[in-house]
Amino acid sequence: MTSGSRQSRVRGRIRVRFGETRPERMAFTMNLSASGAFIRTNNVYAPGRTIKVEFNFEDQATILIAQVRWAKKVPPQLAHLLQCGMGVRFINPGPEWEALLVKWSSSRGSH
């Protein structure tokens, strides 16, 4: 993972909690990078909103501030069939986040 203009995304399911004032709703990622993530949820926030996202890795949890870039909500009865969720961009994630992401990604092997 380098800090180029286009960050590579890693497909992966990590449990997250998110919310505006505190991370209270639960969801899972579909993919993530050093600069953002796709969170699969039907409890989306409007684009432009700032939220807190808590990532729960096996041995460590970390909270990042993120801005919602896009959101897609679907009827509840179709949520298991259609892609719903939101794309978020991290605000100043710092080198600790990138190191944690690299560690997690390399621990997954060649998935």
Secondary structure, DSSP 4 states (H G I P E B T S, - for coil): ---SSSPPPEE---EEEEESSS--EEEEEEEE-SSEEEEE-SS---TT-EEEEEEE-SS-EEEEEEEEEEEE---GGGTTTS--EEEEEESS-HHHHHHHHHHHHHHT---
